[in-house]
Amino acid sequence: MTEPIDDRLLAALRGYPDTVGGSSDADPVAPGSALTVGAACAIFQAQIGSRHLDLAARRLRAAGRGYYTIGSSGHESNAAVAAALRPTDPALLHYRSGAFFLHRAAQLGDGRGALRDVLLGIVAATAEPIAGGRHKVFGRHDLAIIPQTSTIASHLPRAFGLALMLSRAHRFADCPWPSDAVVVCSFGDASANHSTALGAINAARNAAYRGLPVPLLLVCEDNGIGISTPTPDGWIAANYATGPGLDYFDADGADLPAVYAAATAAADHVRRHRRPAFLHLRTVRLLGHAGSDVETAYRTTQEITADYPRDPVLTTAALLIERGHRSAADLLARYQDTRATVAALAAEVAGADQLDSAAAVVAPLTEAARRAREASAPAAAPVPAGLTLAQAINTTLHDVLRNRTGAIVFGEDVARKGGVYGVTRGLQRDFGAARVFDTILDEQTILGIALGAGLAGLLPIPEIQYLAYLHNALDQIRGEGATLEFFSTGQYRNPAVLRVAGYGYQRGFGGHFHNDNSVAALLDIPGIVVASPAHPDDAAAMLAGCAAAAAAAGTFSVFLEPIALYHARDLHEPGDGGWLSGTVGALGGRVGTARIHGAGTDLTLVTFGNGVPMSLRVARRLRAARGIDCRVVDLRWLAPLPVADLLREAAATGRVLIVDETRRTGGVGQQVLSALVEGGFGGRIARVASADSFIPLGDAALRVLLDEDTVERAALQLCDEAAGISAAAARARGR
């Protein structure tokens, strides 16, 4: 199987006269260029290696041995970007960055190894050194290349966060990157239209405009088309060539000296001034979007062939030959030798072992969960008695910032204001604006800063102001935060404790954005921990546990805080102080462990969040009115669920009422119900939950949120049914 671009390149090289190149490696490749002949030859080697990997991927796919054919053909000028940077500059790369990857590996003396690594990724082999067969990515820890999957533009907020946090990491933590590092992030012209890219670039411009150091090199590889949708001519330049906070550089990707000059100028500018720059490379896309793409369905033959003369492999070869630096025969031999090398490596890896069991696939997640459980098990945080939930969280945040110098707290209004509910009050005063700071009003940016800060060696504790706002940026958790450890087999991690104010029952400040009880989107994300404290004692212990797990195990936790309980003091009667710290006793913050209130033998109430005080009040009334003795299980952790504790406490009474303040469809109760059934619980089960509705304004909210009367009625019905069944069974035995 041959491809037209391959045939055309071979014909072009064979069409040159038989001459001998005579330049030394130290000569400039063109008059006035800083690019030497030796450096240009090294770039050419990376370019042809990348081209043959693309061709091999298609042959492997045709033979049923390969699984990934999105190639880099037409984008090979990005090897010159690698040449303009240092191998220690962290890179988050576009999926057409094959030549960049190969050139950086060659800089460290591992060009052949990098070819094999890419092929191992194409065949989904477990021996692939970064993702271990889970996805084909450009990533290697020793090359400072952080693996990215194909989610469009999702890596840009993280790249911005890493650049923004570098200087702080060198002040407060053990940063793995040099103090003068440049963060490089590449993406396509179609991705530049995505809201995630626009948000990240805006955040970088905003930070630079305010004078903050942001050593970020944004590389837009503009081939003029996104799958089948054309990008208007001049669109990228029109958007990014002017405006505050972002310096613009551009080059024709078919002109190697120009690309190297622009990339070097941009990289040097970012490194020297610590300001973001936008490098616009005008490229072409050869071989279509991927191997399955029938390009002629949306491009004419004339449009496709018009790109051939701008093939960067061809134009680099022409530069070296026509300037008299190397002979056509020499470059043809290189090209064919590289073809043979790649073909031999492809044959070698084609039968490589693949992941062969579910346990093997999820091994990075299993190991991460084990580390989280072990690291989160310190004794309960020593908070004073008499604190509300908000005060206990505030006290614990003070403790974490005091004891962990790399911890930082940030979000909307968390600094001078101290948060909408005062939860972060006093933190900036006590620890300074470098460690406690406000962000722009953009949840993607907040999460991107967290993901970048974790890579820089810090312990980020971001805040999302309301649970409903988290959905604006959920892919930063699902597509980035949760996947990095999975697709790097634990070589890169995302330590973070994401605090989110949420749930319903907030009075006087309502509506569906300030009272949101939807957590379903979090509960099906593998690899993250979801904590949901209800009592101040638990909040302190669990927050300390999440911070410990983040610092020691790289855990990404979402810490859901019930707004309606922030300032609650009483449990049963006004003035009883029953919901202040010190009233339920110390319990550690180990991930996946429940708290049990009471030891009743008649009924087990399983709940979390606002449902805990509700259930405790109902339990008291049931005992007083009917002599029904309950135990209340506060799940505390929604992911992973404390299944062992749940099954044990269910078996203790044989009757379970699930009290779920989230929605009936997709809520936490469904998972609890499944865990009981799958765990073999054979007793009686009932469930109450909030309605499948958004939460309206004012008292109308009480019509759709779960209430105590509903819980009490369901508990009585469950116990009465159970008693009736028992009586009927007794009568049957008597007969």
ZAMARGU-4260 file (C-alpha; in steps of 0.2 Angstrom, whole numbers, plus 5000, padded with zeros to 4 digits):
<rodrens>
0) 5000/5000/5000 | 5007/5017/4995 | 5001/5035/4998 | 5002/5049/4986 | 5013/5060/4997
5) 5025/5046/4999 | 5026/5043/4980 | 5028/5061/4977 | 5042/5063/4989 | 5051/5048/4982
10) 5049/5055/4965 | 5055/5072/4970 | 5071/5066/4978 | 5075/5054/4963 | 5072/5069/4951
15) 5087/5079/4958 | 5103/5078/4949 | 5117/5067/4957 | 5127/5080/4967 | 5137/5079/4983
20) 5133/5091/4997 | 5148/5099/5005 | 5142/5110/5020 | 5148/5107/5037 | 5135/5104/5051
25) 5140/5121/5059 | 5136/5131/5043 | 5119/5141/5043 | 5106/5132/5033 | 5101/5148/5024
30) 5110/5166/5024 | 5106/5175/5040 | 5098/5160/5048 | 5102/5154/5066 | 5098/5137/5061
35) 5113/5127/5057 | 5114/5113/5044 | 5117/5100/5058 | 5102/5106/5067 | 5092/5106/5051
40) 5097/5088/5047 | 5092/5083/5065 | 5075/5091/5062 | 5073/5082/5045 | 5077/5065/5054
45) 5063/5068/5066 | 5051/5074/5051 | 5054/5058/5041 | 5053/5047/5057 | 5036/5055/5060
50) 5030/5052/5042 | 5035/5034/5042 | 5026/5032/5058 | 5010/5038/5050 | 5012/5027/5035
55) 5016/5012/5047 | 5000/5016/5057 | 4989/5014/5042 | 4998/4998/5037 | 4995/4991/5054
60) 4977/4996/5054 | 4974/4988/5037 | 4982/4972/5044 | 4971/4972/5059 | 4985/4975/5071
65) 4984/4994/5074 | 4971/5005/5082 | 4976/5023/5079 | 4978/5032/5063 | 4977/5051/5067
70) 4994/5056/5060 | 5006/5071/5060 | 5008/5072/5041 | 5009/5090/5036 | 5013/5096/5053
75) 5031/5090/5054 | 5038/5108/5056 | 5034/5106/5074 | 5050/5097/5076 | 5058/5115/5074
80) 5048/5120/5089 | 5056/5106/5099 | 5073/5112/5093 | 5069/5130/5099 | 5065/5123/5117
85) 5074/5114/5130 | 5071/5096/5134 | 5066/5101/5152 | 5052/5113/5146 | 5036/5104/5150
90) 5026/5100/5135 | 5007/5097/5132 | 5005/5092/5114 | 4993/5091/5100 | 4989/5074/5093
95) 4999/5079/5077 | 5015/5082/5087 | 5024/5066/5081 | 5040/5076/5075 | 5041/5086/5090
100) 5040/5070/5101 | 5054/5062/5090 | 5065/5077/5090 | 5064/5079/5109 | 5069/5061/5111
105) 5083/5063/5099 | 5090/5078/5109 | 5092/5065/5124 | 5099/5052/5113 | 5084/5040/5111
110) 5077/5043/5093 | 5075/5024/5089 | 5067/5021/5106 | 5054/5035/5103 | 5050/5027/5086
115) 5046/5011/5095 | 5036/5020/5109 | 5024/5028/5096 | 5022/5011/5087 | 5018/5002/5104
120) 5005/5015/5107 | 4997/5012/5090 | 4996/4994/5093 | 4989/4997/5111 | 5004/4987/5119
125) 5006/4986/5137 | 5025/4989/5135 | 5021/5007/5129 | 5030/5017/5142 | 5018/5030/5147
130) 5000/5024/5145 | 5003/5005/5145 | 4991/5002/5130 | 4977/5012/5137 | 4978/5025/5123
135) 4989/5031/5110 | 4997/5047/5117 | 5012/5058/5115 | 5020/5057/5132 | 5035/5052/5142
140) 5041/5057/5159 | 5059/5058/5155 | 5055/5070/5140 | 5044/5081/5151 | 5030/5077/5139
145) 5014/5076/5149 | 5002/5064/5140 | 4986/5072/5132 | 4972/5062/5124 | 4961/5068/5110
150) 4948/5079/5120 | 4948/5095/5110 | 4958/5109/5119 | 4955/5102/5136 | 4974/5103/5140
155) 4975/5122/5138 | 4968/5127/5155 | 4980/5115/5163 | 4995/5122/5153 | 4990/5139/5158
160) 4989/5134/5176 | 5006/5126/5176 | 5014/5141/5168 | 5005/5153/5181 | 5010/5142/5196
165) 5028/5139/5191 | 5035/5154/5201 | 5025/5150/5216 | 5030/5132/5216 | 5048/5137/5217
170) 5044/5148/5232 | 5033/5136/5242 | 5036/5118/5235 | 5048/5106/5227 | 5045/5110/5209
175) 5050/5097/5196 | 5053/5110/5183 | 5067/5123/5181 | 5063/5140/5187 | 5065/5147/5170
180) 5055/5134/5161 | 5043/5138/5147 | 5027/5128/5146 | 5023/5124/5128 | 5005/5119/5123
185) 5001/5115/5105 | 4983/5113/5097 | 4975/5115/5080 | 4966/5129/5072 | 4949/5121/5074
190) 4953/5119/5093 | 4956/5137/5094 | 4938/5140/5092 | 4933/5129/5107 | 4927/5138/5122
195) 4940/5129/5133 | 4954/5136/5122 | 4946/5153/5122 | 4944/5153/5141 | 4962/5147/5144
200) 4970/5160/5132 | 4959/5174/5139 | 4965/5168/5157 | 4983/5169/5151 | 4980/5187/5143
205) 4972/5193/5159 | 4985/5186/5170 | 4999/5194/5159 | 4989/5211/5159 | 4989/5211/5178
210) 5008/5208/5178 | 5008/5190/5184 | 5022/5179/5177 | 5014/5167/5164 | 5028/5158/5154
215) 5017/5150/5142 | 5020/5146/5123 | 5004/5143/5114 | 5007/5134/5097 | 4993/5134/5085
220) 4996/5122/5071 | 4984/5130/5058 | 4981/5118/5044 | 4965/5127/5039 | 4952/5113/5042
225) 4944/5104/5057 | 4940/5086/5051 | 4929/5092/5037 | 4925/5110/5042 | 4936/5124/5034
230) 4944/5137/5045 | 4941/5154/5036 | 4957/5161/5029 | 4965/5174/5041 | 4954/5169/5056
235) 4968/5164/5068 | 4978/5179/5064 | 4963/5191/5066 | 4959/5184/5083 | 4977/5183/5090
240) 4989/5194/5081 | 4983/5209/5091 | 4977/5213/5109 | 4983/5215/5126 | 4993/5202/5136
245) 4998/5190/5122 | 5013/5192/5110 | 5011/5185/5092 | 5023/5176/5081 | 5020/5167/5065
250) 5028/5157/5051 | 5024/5147/5036 | 5026/5129/5041 | 5034/5124/5024 | 5048/5136/5027
255) 5060/5128/5040 | 5072/5142/5043 | 5057/5154/5046 | 5048/5141/5058 | 5064/5139/5068
260) 5067/5158/5069 | 5049/5162/5074 | 5049/5147/5087 | 5066/5153/5094 | 5060/5171/5095
265) 5044/5166/5104 | 5052/5154/5116 | 5066/5166/5120 | 5053/5180/5123 | 5043/5169/5134
270) 5058/5163/5144 | 5065/5181/5146 | 5049/5191/5150 | 5039/5177/5158 | 5024/5182/5147
275) 5013/5171/5136 | 5016/5171/5117 | 5006/5164/5103 | 5015/5155/5089 | 5005/5153/5073
280) 5011/5140/5061 | 5003/5139/5045 | 5003/5121/5040 | 4994/5108/5029 | 4985/5092/5033
285) 4991/5078/5023 | 4983/5060/5023 | 4966/5067/5029 | 4960/5068/5047 | 4963/5049/5051
290) 4965/5033/5042 | 4946/5031/5041 | 4943/5048/5034 | 4937/5049/5016 | 4944/5066/5012
295) 4937/5066/4995 | 4920/5067/5002 | 4922/5085/5007 | 4938/5091/4998 | 4941/5091/4979
300) 4956/5082/4972 | 4963/5099/4967 | 4961/5105/4985 | 4970/5090/4991 | 4984/5090/4979
305) 4987/5109/4980 | 4994/5105/4998 | 5007/5093/4992 | 5020/5107/4987 | 5019/5113/5005
310) 5024/5096/5013 | 5037/5101/5026 | 5046/5085/5023 | 5048/5089/5005 | 5052/5107/5008
315) 5065/5103/5021 | 5073/5091/5009 | 5073/5104/4995 | 5081/5116/5007 | 5096/5105/5011
320) 5098/5099/4993 | 5096/5115/4984 | 5108/5125/4996 | 5121/5112/4993 | 5121/5105/5011
325) 5116/5087/5007 | 5114/5077/4991 | 5097/5070/4986 | 5105/5052/4987 | 5110/5055/5005
330) 5092/5061/5010 | 5084/5047/5000 | 5095/5035/5009 | 5090/5042/5025 | 5072/5042/5021
335) 5072/5023/5015 | 5083/5018/5030 | 5071/5026/5042 | 5057/5017/5032 | 5066/5000/5035
340) 5069/5004/5053 | 5050/5009/5056 | 5044/4993/5047 | 5056/4982/5057 | 5050/4990/5073
345) 5032/4989/5067 | 5034/4970/5064 | 5042/4968/5081 | 5028/4976/5090 | 5013/4970/5080
350) 5011/4955/5091 | 5015/4963/5107 | 5005/4959/5123 | 4989/4970/5126 | 4979/4973/5141
355) 4970/4956/5144 | 4958/4959/5158 | 4948/4972/5167 | 4960/4971/5182 | 4974/4975/5171
360) 4965/4990/5162 | 4960/4998/5179 | 4976/4994/5188 | 4981/5013/5189 | 4964/5017/5196
365) 4965/5003/5209 | 4982/5008/5214 | 4977/5026/5216 | 4962/5021/5227 | 4973/5010/5238
370) 4985/5025/5240 | 4971/5037/5244 | 4964/5025/5258 | 4981/5023/5266 | 4986/5041/5265
375) 4970/5048/5271 | 4970/5039/5288 | 4978/5051/5300 | 4969/5055/5317 | 4955/5067/5316
380) 4960/5085/5314 | 4960/5093/5331 | 4947/5106/5330 | 4940/5115/5345 | 4923/5111/5352
385) 4909/5122/5348 | 4912/5126/5330 | 4900/5126/5315 | 4903/5117/5299 | 4909/5132/5291
390) 4921/5136/5306 | 4927/5119/5306 | 4932/5119/5288 | 4940/5136/5290 | 4950/5130/5305
395) 4956/5115/5295 | 4961/5125/5280 | 4971/5136/5292 | 4980/5120/5298 | 4983/5113/5281
400) 4991/5129/5275 | 5001/5131/5291 | 5007/5113/5290 | 5009/5110/5271 | 5019/5125/5264
405) 5014/5120/5246 | 4996/5121/5249 | 4987/5135/5240 | 4968/5141/5241 | 4960/5150/5227
410) 4944/5153/5218 | 4931/5167/5216 | 4929/5179/5231 | 4939/5167/5242 | 4953/5180/5247
415) 4949/5197/5254 | 4930/5193/5255 | 4933/5176/5263 | 4921/5168/5252 | 4902/5170/5250
420) 4899/5161/5266 | 4914/5166/5276 | 4922/5149/5275 | 4939/5156/5269 | 4939/5171/5280
425) 4956/5176/5287 | 4966/5164/5276 | 4974/5178/5265 | 4978/5188/5280 | 4987/5174/5288
430) 4996/5166/5273 | 4998/5180/5260 | 4991/5184/5243 | 5003/5171/5235 | 4995/5157/5243
435) 4977/5163/5245 | 4970/5172/5230 | 4955/5176/5219 | 4953/5170/5201 | 4944/5177/5187
440) 4926/5171/5186 | 4928/5156/5175 | 4927/5138/5182 | 4937/5130/5168 | 4951/5142/5173
445) 4950/5138/5192 | 4951/5119/5188 | 4965/5122/5175 | 4975/5132/5189 | 4972/5117/5200
450) 4978/5104/5187 | 4993/5114/5183 | 4998/5118/5201 | 4998/5099/5205 | 5010/5096/5191
455) 5021/5110/5198 | 5022/5101/5215 | 5009/5112/5224 | 4994/5106/5234 | 4980/5115/5226
460) 4963/5118/5236 | 4952/5127/5224 | 4934/5132/5227 | 4919/5132/5215 | 4907/5144/5222
465) 4891/5133/5219 | 4889/5115/5214 | 4879/5121/5198 | 4894/5131/5192 | 4905/5115/5192
470) 4895/5108/5177 | 4902/5122/5167 | 4919/5115/5168 | 4916/5096/5172 | 4928/5090/5158
475) 4943/5098/5167 | 4939/5084/5180 | 4932/5070/5168 | 4944/5073/5153 | 4959/5079/5162
480) 4960/5077/5181 | 4953/5060/5181 | 4963/5053/5166 | 4981/5059/5169 | 4986/5045/5181
485) 4976/5032/5171 | 4985/5037/5154 | 5002/5039/5162 | 5001/5023/5173 | 5004/5034/5188
490) 5019/5043/5182 | 5010/5060/5182 | 4996/5064/5195 | 4983/5078/5199 | 4984/5081/5218
495) 4969/5093/5223 | 4956/5095/5235 | 4941/5104/5226 | 4929/5112/5238 | 4912/5114/5231
500) 4897/5122/5240 | 4881/5113/5236 | 4865/5104/5239 | 4848/5112/5243 | 4838/5119/5258
505) 4847/5136/5258 | 4835/5149/5263 | 4834/5167/5257 | 4846/5164/5243 | 4838/5151/5231
510) 4835/5146/5214 | 4842/5131/5204 | 4860/5139/5203 | 4862/5142/5222 | 4852/5126/5227
515) 4858/5112/5216 | 4857/5094/5221 | 4864/5086/5206 | 4879/5075/5209 | 4877/5061/5196
520) 4890/5068/5184 | 4903/5066/5197 | 4899/5049/5203 | 4903/5040/5187 | 4920/5048/5185
525) 4933/5034/5188 | 4948/5039/5199 | 4942/5053/5209 | 4936/5054/5227 | 4920/5062/5232
530) 4918/5067/5250 | 4902/5074/5258 | 4903/5079/5276 | 4888/5084/5286 | 4895/5087/5304
535) 4909/5099/5309 | 4919/5084/5316 | 4918/5074/5300 | 4922/5089/5289 | 4938/5093/5299
540) 4944/5075/5298 | 4939/5072/5280 | 4946/5088/5274 | 4962/5084/5283 | 4961/5066/5276
545) 4959/5073/5258 | 4973/5085/5260 | 4984/5071/5266 | 4979/5059/5252 | 4983/5073/5239
550) 5000/5077/5246 | 5005/5059/5248 | 4996/5049/5235 | 4991/5062/5222 | 4973/5060/5225
555) 4960/5072/5216 | 4946/5074/5229 | 4929/5084/5227 | 4924/5090/5244 | 4905/5093/5243
560) 4900/5105/5257 | 4881/5107/5262 | 4878/5126/5262 | 4862/5124/5273 | 4873/5116/5286
565) 4887/5129/5286 | 4881/5139/5300 | 4869/5127/5309 | 4871/5126/5327 | 4857/5116/5334
570) 4850/5098/5330 | 4834/5095/5339 | 4829/5111/5348 | 4834/5129/5347 | 4849/5132/5358
575) 4854/5114/5360 | 4871/5116/5351 | 4869/5098/5344 | 4877/5102/5327 | 4893/5110/5334
580) 4910/5101/5334 | 4914/5090/5348 | 4896/5083/5349 | 4899/5067/5340 | 4917/5062/5344
585) 4933/5060/5334 | 4933/5049/5319 | 4947/5048/5306 | 4946/5054/5289 | 4950/5038/5280
590) 4943/5038/5262 | 4928/5026/5261 | 4922/5024/5279 | 4905/5029/5286 | 4900/5036/5302
595) 4887/5027/5312 | 4875/5036/5324 | 4867/5025/5337 | 4865/5006/5338 | 4846/5003/5335
600) 4841/4986/5330 | 4824/4990/5321 | 4829/5001/5306 | 4845/5007/5297 | 4843/5025/5290
605) 4857/5027/5276 | 4860/5045/5271 | 4873/5059/5269 | 4874/5078/5269 | 4858/5087/5274
610) 4850/5070/5276 | 4860/5066/5292 | 4852/5079/5304 | 4835/5076/5296 | 4837/5057/5299
615) 4843/5060/5317 | 4828/5070/5320 | 4816/5057/5313 | 4825/5043/5322 | 4822/5053/5339
620) 4803/5055/5335 | 4801/5037/5330 | 4809/5031/5346 | 4798/5043/5356 | 4782/5039/5347
625) 4783/5021/5342 | 4798/5014/5351 | 4807/5011/5335 | 4825/5010/5338 | 4836/5017/5323
630) 4854/5018/5318 | 4859/5032/5306 | 4873/5028/5293 | 4881/5044/5287 | 4890/5038/5271
635) 4902/5053/5272 | 4910/5047/5255 | 4900/5046/5239 | 4915/5039/5229 | 4920/5027/5234
640) 4905/5022/5244 | 4908/5013/5261 | 4901/4997/5255 | 4907/4986/5269 | 4901/4998/5282
645) 4884/4999/5273 | 4881/4981/5272 | 4886/4978/5290 | 4874/4991/5296 | 4860/4985/5285
650) 4862/4967/5291 | 4861/4973/5309 | 4843/4978/5308 | 4837/4969/5292 | 4828/4985/5286
655) 4835/4999/5277 | 4828/5016/5272 | 4839/5026/5260 | 4837/5045/5263 | 4843/5054/5248
660) 4842/5072/5246 | 4848/5071/5228 | 4836/5068/5213 | 4827/5051/5212 | 4834/5048/5195
665) 4853/5047/5195 | 4855/5052/5213 | 4866/5044/5226 | 4852/5033/5232 | 4852/5022/5216
670) 4870/5018/5219 | 4867/5014/5238 | 4852/5003/5232 | 4863/4994/5219 | 4877/4991/5232
675) 4864/4983/5244 | 4857/4971/5231 | 4874/4967/5224 | 4881/4964/5241 | 4868/4951/5245
680) 4857/4960/5257 | 4841/4951/5259 | 4831/4962/5270 | 4818/4975/5267 | 4823/4991/5257
685) 4814/5007/5254 | 4820/5024/5246 | 4815/5042/5248 | 4823/5056/5237 | 4820/5073/5230
690) 4810/5075/5215 | 4817/5074/5197 | 4816/5093/5196 | 4827/5109/5196 | 4825/5118/5212
695) 4814/5134/5211 | 4815/5150/5220 | 4808/5153/5237 | 4796/5141/5247 | 4792/5132/5231
700) 4809/5123/5233 | 4801/5114/5248 | 4789/5105/5236 | 4802/5096/5227 | 4816/5093/5240
705) 4815/5078/5252 | 4808/5083/5269 | 4807/5075/5286 | 4789/5071/5286 | 4792/5060/5270
710) 4806/5052/5278 | 4796/5048/5294 | 4781/5041/5284 | 4792/5030/5274 | 4801/5024/5290
715) 4785/5019/5298 | 4778/5011/5282 | 4794/5000/5281 | 4793/4995/5299 | 4775/4992/5299
720) 4776/4981/5283 | 4791/4972/5291 | 4781/4969/5307 | 4766/4963/5297 | 4776/4951/5287
725) 4784/4944/5303 | 4767/4942/5311 | 4760/4933/5296 | 4776/4922/5296 | 4773/4918/5315
730) 4755/4914/5312 | 4760/4902/5297 | 4773/4894/5308 | 4759/4891/5322 | 4748/4882/5310
</rodrens>
